[in-house]
Amino acid sequence: MKIRNLIEKLTLVNTQGALEIASEFLTEFMNVKTTPLGSLVAKRDGVGENIMIEAHVDQIGFVVTKTDESGFIKVDSYGGIDTRVMPASEITVFGEKQVQGIVTSTPPHLQSDDSAKVPKVSELTIDVGDNVRYISVGDFAVMSPRFSELKNNTVTATSLDNRAGVAVVLLCAEALKETDKAFSVSLATFEEVNGNGALTAAFSENPASAIAVDVSFAKAPSVPDEKSSKLGSGPMIGISPVLDYEISQKLCKIAEDLRINFSKEVMGSSTGTDADHISTVLSGIRTGLVSIPLRNMHTGVEVASLDDIKACADLITEFVLSGGIANA
């Protein structure tokens, strides 16, 4: 499976489309099911304890709150929208039919001190023109999908958070399809709002341990060094009170043994990822976190390294092949 092609396919579709791509691929060699909350879970029976590899598949977006016959709509947010970059952005609305829109923008010549402030999501207005007739209150919308290649084996796309993580999960599953080790995968919904997709998916499988895959902050101007890692520098291995220490340490040891460049992402409390929710299921699931460095998070032009995505998949695959913490 070519990583570049996989990322392009996953980022140019909505959440349901990404789930369909994943399901079609995994069904060839795993037992796939969908939870009542829409998460995809696939399991492979085998030797040893079940290790779950998880990534959330949903992306940030909007829900329509008001329509206007003159061709404008108002929205609320699904997840943490960065409204600083929204004026003049392209939006795709999934109404009676798919509709393109543009977030209205006040020309700089006419901006007052007040209009130049960062708007709230509820203050955004989207121009959909005559196509407003196909849109109803309650319809969902996202920043219009896009994908482009950049230099140094990097790409920019709209939903790399967290389709890059989905790609890691699928690459791991492909690498493990001939193994006799037990493992499962989960592509969870609702991470951007409450984490219930991962919580209920983990409950359905009750794995002995889990590795959550998400994105984190790549170095860029104004991003603190201690909270970020350079693009192309490999996996960011989570260290946090809510994460299992043995899993974190074993991931670091595997990376060292395989000569995979990595960094430690140290968090003083929760991680802000599905790992927080998975670890609390039933009597508790020992959980680790591997993240992909990402620039411009929660915008329409997120940037990630394909090398980092591959390195994350190689690391987690070896964790499963080694028996996880059962052989730590």
C-alpha positions as CSV (number, residue, x, y, z in Angstrom):
1,M,0.0,0.0,0.0
2,K,1.5,3.4,-1.1
3,I,1.3,5.8,1.8
4,R,0.9,8.8,-0.4
5,N,-2.0,7.4,-2.3
6,L,-3.7,6.2,0.9
7,I,-3.4,9.6,2.5
8,E,-4.9,11.3,-0.6
9,K,-7.8,8.9,-0.7
10,L,-8.5,9.3,3.0
11,T,-8.4,13.1,3.1
12,L,-10.5,13.8,0.0
13,V,-13.6,12.1,1.5
14,N,-15.8,12.8,4.5
15,T,-15.8,10.6,7.6
16,Q,-18.2,8.1,6.2
17,G,-16.1,7.8,3.0
18,A,-13.0,7.2,5.1
19,L,-14.8,4.5,7.1
20,E,-15.9,2.8,3.8
21,I,-12.3,2.9,2.5
22,A,-11.0,1.3,5.7
23,S,-13.8,-1.3,5.9
24,E,-13.2,-2.4,2.3
25,F,-9.5,-2.9,3.0
26,L,-9.8,-4.6,6.4
27,T,-12.6,-7.0,5.4
28,E,-10.2,-8.9,3.2
29,F,-8.4,-10.4,6.3
30,M,-10.2,-9.3,9.5
31,N,-13.7,-9.6,11.0
32,V,-15.1,-6.1,10.7
33,K,-18.1,-4.6,12.5
34,T,-19.6,-1.2,13.2
35,T,-20.5,-0.1,16.7
36,P,-23.9,1.7,17.4
37,L,-22.0,5.0,17.5
38,G,-20.5,4.4,14.0
39,S,-16.9,3.4,15.0
40,L,-15.3,0.6,13.0
41,V,-13.8,-2.3,14.9
42,A,-11.9,-5.2,13.3
43,K,-10.4,-8.1,15.2
44,R,-7.9,-10.8,14.4
45,D,-7.7,-13.8,16.8
46,G,-4.3,-15.3,17.5
47,V,-1.6,-15.9,20.0
48,G,-1.2,-13.7,23.0
49,E,-3.3,-10.9,24.5
50,N,-5.4,-8.7,22.2
51,I,-3.6,-5.4,21.5
52,M,-5.9,-2.7,20.1
53,I,-4.5,-0.1,17.6
54,E,-6.8,2.9,17.6
55,A,-7.2,6.2,15.7
56,H,-10.1,8.6,15.5
57,V,-11.6,9.0,12.0
58,D,-13.8,12.1,12.5
59,Q,-12.7,15.6,11.6
60,I,-13.6,19.1,12.7
61,G,-16.5,20.7,11.0
62,F,-19.8,22.6,11.3
63,V,-23.5,22.0,11.8
64,V,-26.0,24.4,10.1
65,T,-28.0,26.4,12.5
66,K,-29.8,28.8,10.2
67,T,-30.6,29.3,6.5
68,D,-31.5,32.5,4.7
69,E,-33.4,32.7,1.5
70,S,-30.9,35.3,0.2
71,G,-28.3,32.5,0.0
72,F,-26.5,32.6,3.4
73,I,-26.2,30.1,6.2
74,K,-25.1,30.3,9.8
75,V,-23.2,27.4,11.6
76,D,-22.0,26.1,14.9
77,S,-18.8,24.2,15.4
78,Y,-18.1,20.4,15.5
79,G,-14.8,20.4,17.4
80,G,-12.2,23.2,17.8
81,I,-12.4,25.3,14.7
82,D,-9.6,27.9,14.3
83,T,-11.8,30.8,13.3
84,R,-8.7,33.0,12.7
85,V,-8.3,31.3,9.3
86,M,-12.0,30.9,8.3
87,P,-12.8,34.2,6.5
88,A,-12.8,33.5,2.7
89,S,-12.4,29.7,3.3
90,E,-14.1,27.2,1.1
91,I,-16.8,25.0,2.8
92,T,-18.5,21.9,1.7
93,V,-22.1,21.4,3.0
94,F,-23.7,17.9,3.0
95,G,-27.3,18.8,2.4
96,E,-29.9,17.3,0.1
97,K,-27.0,17.4,-2.3
98,Q,-23.4,18.4,-1.7
99,V,-23.0,22.2,-1.9
100,Q,-19.9,24.4,-2.0
101,G,-19.8,27.7,-0.1
102,I,-17.5,30.5,0.9
103,V,-17.1,32.0,4.3
104,T,-17.8,35.7,3.8
105,S,-15.0,38.2,4.5
106,T,-15.1,41.9,5.1
107,P,-12.6,43.7,2.7
108,P,-9.7,45.2,4.6
109,H,-10.7,48.7,3.3
110,L,-14.0,48.5,5.3
111,Q,-12.8,46.8,8.4
112,S,-13.1,48.6,11.7
113,D,-11.1,47.7,14.8
114,D,-14.1,45.5,15.9
115,S,-14.5,43.7,12.6
116,A,-10.8,42.8,12.6
117,K,-11.1,40.8,15.8
118,V,-11.1,37.0,15.6
119,P,-14.8,36.0,15.1
120,K,-16.7,33.4,17.0
121,V,-18.0,30.5,15.0
122,S,-21.6,31.8,15.5
123,E,-20.5,35.0,13.8
124,L,-19.4,33.4,10.6
125,T,-21.6,33.6,7.6
126,I,-21.3,31.2,4.7
127,D,-22.4,32.2,1.2
128,V,-23.9,29.3,-0.7
129,G,-26.0,31.3,-3.2
130,D,-29.0,29.7,-4.8
131,N,-28.0,26.3,-3.5
132,V,-29.3,27.3,-0.1
133,R,-32.5,25.4,-1.2
134,Y,-30.7,22.2,-0.8
135,I,-29.6,22.9,2.8
136,S,-31.5,22.4,6.0
137,V,-30.8,23.2,9.6
138,G,-28.9,20.3,11.1
139,D,-26.9,19.5,8.0
140,F,-23.2,19.0,8.5
141,A,-20.3,20.8,6.7
142,V,-16.5,20.7,6.6
143,M,-13.7,22.7,5.2
144,S,-13.6,21.7,1.5
145,P,-11.2,18.7,1.1
146,R,-7.9,19.3,-0.6
147,F,-4.6,17.4,-1.0
148,S,-1.2,18.5,-2.3
149,E,2.3,17.2,-2.3
150,L,5.1,19.4,-0.9
151,K,8.9,19.0,-0.8
152,N,10.8,16.5,1.4
153,N,8.1,13.9,1.3
154,T,5.5,16.0,3.0
155,V,1.9,16.7,2.1
156,T,-0.8,19.2,3.0
157,A,-4.4,18.3,3.3
158,T,-7.6,19.4,5.1
159,S,-8.1,16.5,7.5
160,L,-4.7,15.0,8.3
161,D,-6.1,15.3,11.9
162,N,-6.6,12.4,12.0
163,R,-6.7,10.7,8.6
164,A,-2.9,10.5,9.1
165,G,-3.6,8.3,12.2
166,V,-6.1,6.3,10.2
167,A,-3.4,5.6,7.7
168,V,-1.1,4.4,10.4
169,V,-3.7,2.0,11.7
170,L,-4.3,0.5,8.2
171,L,-0.6,0.2,7.5
172,C,-0.2,-1.7,10.8
173,A,-3.1,-4.0,9.9
174,E,-1.6,-4.7,6.5
175,A,1.9,-5.4,8.0
176,L,0.3,-7.8,10.6
177,K,-2.1,-9.7,8.4
178,E,0.2,-12.7,8.2
179,T,1.2,-12.8,11.8
180,D,-0.2,-15.3,14.4
181,K,-0.4,-12.5,17.0
182,A,-3.8,-11.4,18.3
183,F,-4.7,-7.8,17.6
184,S,-7.6,-5.5,16.8
185,V,-8.0,-2.1,15.3
186,S,-10.5,0.7,15.9
187,L,-11.4,3.7,13.9
188,A,-13.4,5.8,16.3
189,T,-16.0,8.5,15.8
190,F,-16.6,11.6,18.0
191,E,-13.0,12.3,19.2
192,E,-13.4,15.9,18.3
193,V,-16.4,16.4,20.6
194,N,-16.4,13.9,23.4
195,G,-14.4,10.7,22.8
196,N,-17.4,8.4,23.1
197,G,-16.6,6.6,19.9
198,A,-13.3,5.3,21.2
199,L,-14.7,4.6,24.7
200,T,-17.6,2.4,23.4
201,A,-15.4,0.7,20.7
202,A,-12.8,-0.3,23.4
203,F,-15.7,-1.5,25.6
204,S,-16.9,-3.8,22.8
205,E,-13.5,-5.5,22.4
206,N,-12.0,-5.1,25.9
207,P,-8.4,-5.4,24.8
208,A,-5.6,-6.2,27.2
209,S,-3.8,-3.0,26.1
210,A,-4.1,-0.3,23.4
211,I,-2.1,2.1,21.4
212,A,-3.9,5.3,20.4
213,V,-2.6,7.1,17.3
214,D,-3.2,10.8,16.8
215,V,-1.4,14.0,15.7
216,S,0.4,16.5,17.8
217,F,2.3,19.8,17.3
218,A,5.1,20.1,14.7
219,K,7.7,22.8,15.2
220,A,6.8,26.1,13.6
221,P,7.3,29.8,14.4
222,S,5.4,30.6,17.7
223,V,5.0,26.9,18.6
224,P,6.9,26.2,21.9
225,D,9.8,23.8,21.4
226,E,8.9,21.8,24.5
227,K,5.5,21.1,23.1
228,S,6.5,20.2,19.5
229,S,8.6,18.0,17.3
230,K,10.2,18.7,14.0
231,L,8.5,17.4,10.8
232,G,10.3,14.3,9.6
233,S,11.7,13.5,13.1
234,G,9.6,10.4,13.6
235,P,6.9,9.4,16.2
236,M,6.1,11.4,19.3
237,I,5.8,8.9,22.1
238,G,3.4,10.0,24.8
239,I,4.5,10.3,28.4
240,S,1.6,11.2,30.8
241,P,0.1,10.1,34.1
242,V,-2.9,8.7,32.2
243,L,-0.7,6.6,29.9
244,D,0.8,3.3,30.9
245,Y,4.5,3.8,31.8
246,E,5.6,0.3,30.7
247,I,4.0,0.8,27.3
248,S,5.7,4.2,26.8
249,Q,9.0,2.8,27.9
250,K,8.7,-0.2,25.6
251,L,7.8,2.0,22.6
252,C,10.9,4.0,23.3
253,K,13.0,0.9,23.5
254,I,11.7,-0.5,20.3
255,A,12.3,2.8,18.5
256,E,15.9,2.7,19.7
257,D,16.4,-0.9,18.7
258,L,15.0,-0.3,15.2
259,R,16.9,3.0,14.9
260,I,13.6,4.9,14.4
261,N,14.0,8.6,15.2
262,F,11.5,9.6,17.9
263,S,10.8,12.2,20.5
264,K,9.0,12.1,23.9
265,E,5.9,14.1,24.2
266,V,5.5,14.9,27.9
267,M,2.1,15.9,29.3
268,G,1.5,16.7,32.9
269,S,-2.1,15.4,33.0
270,S,-4.5,14.2,30.3
271,T,-3.4,13.9,26.7
272,G,-6.4,15.4,24.9
273,T,-6.7,12.3,22.8
274,D,-8.8,9.1,22.7
275,A,-6.1,7.5,25.0
276,D,-7.7,9.3,27.9
277,H,-11.0,7.6,27.2
278,I,-9.8,4.1,26.3
279,S,-7.7,3.9,29.5
280,T,-10.9,4.3,31.7
281,V,-13.0,1.5,30.0
282,L,-14.3,-1.3,32.4
283,S,-11.6,-1.9,35.0
284,G,-9.0,0.0,33.0
285,I,-7.1,-0.6,29.8
286,R,-3.3,-0.1,29.8
287,T,-2.9,2.5,27.0
288,G,-0.1,4.1,25.1
289,L,0.0,7.1,22.7
290,V,1.9,7.6,19.5
291,S,1.5,10.9,17.7
292,I,2.4,12.3,14.2
293,P,3.9,15.8,14.1
294,L,1.5,18.1,12.3
295,R,1.6,21.8,11.3
296,N,-1.4,24.1,11.1
297,M,-3.6,21.8,13.2
298,H,-7.4,22.4,12.8
299,T,-7.0,24.4,9.6
300,G,-7.6,23.6,6.0
301,V,-3.9,23.3,5.2
302,E,-2.5,20.9,7.7
303,V,1.0,19.6,6.9
304,A,2.6,16.2,7.8
305,S,5.5,14.0,6.7
306,L,4.9,10.7,5.0
307,D,8.1,9.5,6.6
308,D,6.7,10.1,10.1
309,I,3.5,8.3,9.2
310,K,5.5,5.2,8.0
311,A,7.8,5.4,11.1
312,C,4.7,5.4,13.4
313,A,3.3,2.4,11.6
314,D,6.7,0.5,11.8
315,L,7.0,1.3,15.6
316,I,3.5,0.1,16.5
317,T,3.7,-3.0,14.3
318,E,6.8,-4.1,16.1
319,F,5.2,-3.4,19.4
320,V,2.4,-5.9,18.5
321,L,4.9,-8.5,17.0
322,S,6.9,-8.3,20.2
323,G,3.9,-9.3,22.3
324,G,3.3,-5.8,23.8
325,I,3.8,-5.4,27.5
326,A,3.2,-9.1,28.1
327,N,6.9,-9.4,27.1
328,A,8.1,-6.1,28.5
